[in-house]
């Protein structure tokens, strides 16, 4: 579910664009105001190709489907893969033009010409058709002309020579185009910093097309919306004594819409919805019995009178006695600030005690008291998981028509006991 940007952000993205801006791109930017759902299209073809195959796949595709017995291996669904490369690194300014490069893959050198280069990646046209047979993912890139024009210090450091990279897209459909992502290792970052400076100094003389600048602006805006809409918080559950559970949330310094949701007053946060009505105990009971657990919480953030303070009302999925209760709560919450979160936890993979002791020993000289606290925390840690914002997945509930006669009063929702 997208956290829609205010119109001011849209205008800020449009202001730097030239007057001859492409109408289509401007429309994309304005469409962000009405954006409701964001996601990613992930190519998992390689994972599917790794499925186990047998003779049964040689049957005619139009025959009756094959029914597998319980003892036969099932096909593992493709897993999601990181999309940070798309989000962060390819929505930046690029040098669009041909530049000779040398790409080293699996001990062999391939000559090519760039189609575009940015500080974190590039596309290279390779004439050698044998490259399509190479399965190696690691590569090195040398930029002869950039190296020749660089400072003596850059040449000594080898800033533009043998830059480590990862192949993220190989030749396909008869096109010998190789897409590479610059490594985040020290030498990769050294190149990224140097090339960013190269672009900044020579911006006016480079082939930076207006159309690409517009696409980059659009990509940045939509990426920021996606990042703001992807809300997950790590949660750690501890057992201090029998039936005495407590939890901590991994909150970072960077802004998070999910964290901000729980701010009920200036600088004050309320996460008590995780523990009330025996919810934490229920989670831990399932973890102990089954090894993992999850619960869904429907939340409504409402103002307390006229003062700038809020309270968060909640309803857990397992507390619902009938569908009307959920429908009433969600329709009521939609009149305020609605969220739906899922808490998913598992047994932690805690390091061996000896490793914890070794790590703590290195810190003793700094703060013995804090080290003892760390040791206690690790000993008490019993479950670890995530609090995930799944508001967008319950859209079907929003559109339900309330049952005639059902009330929207949810004042007693949080008082429901759990048996």
Buried (B, 14 or more C-beta within 10 A) or exposed (E): BBBBBEEEBBEEBBEEBEEEBBEEBBEBBBEBEEBEEBEEEBEEEEBEEEEEEEEEEEEEEEEEEEEEEEEEEEEEEBEEEEBEBBBEBBBBBBBBBEBBBBBBBEEEEBEBEBBBBBBBBBBBBBEBEEBEEBEEEEBBBBBEEBBEEBEEEBBEBBBBBBBBBBBBEBBEEEEBBBBBBBBEEEBBBBBBEBBBEBBEEEEEEBEBEEEBBBBBBBBBBBBBBBBBBBBBBEBBBBBEEEEEBEBEBEBEEEEBBBBEBBEBEEEEBEBEBBBBBBBBBBBBEBBEEEEBBBBBBBBBBBEEEEEEEBEBBBBBEEBBEEEBBBBBBBBBBEEBBBBBBBBBBBBBEEEEEEEBEEBBEEEEEEEEEEBEEBBEEBEBBBBBBBBBBBBBBBEEBEEEEBEEEEEEEBEEBBEBEEE
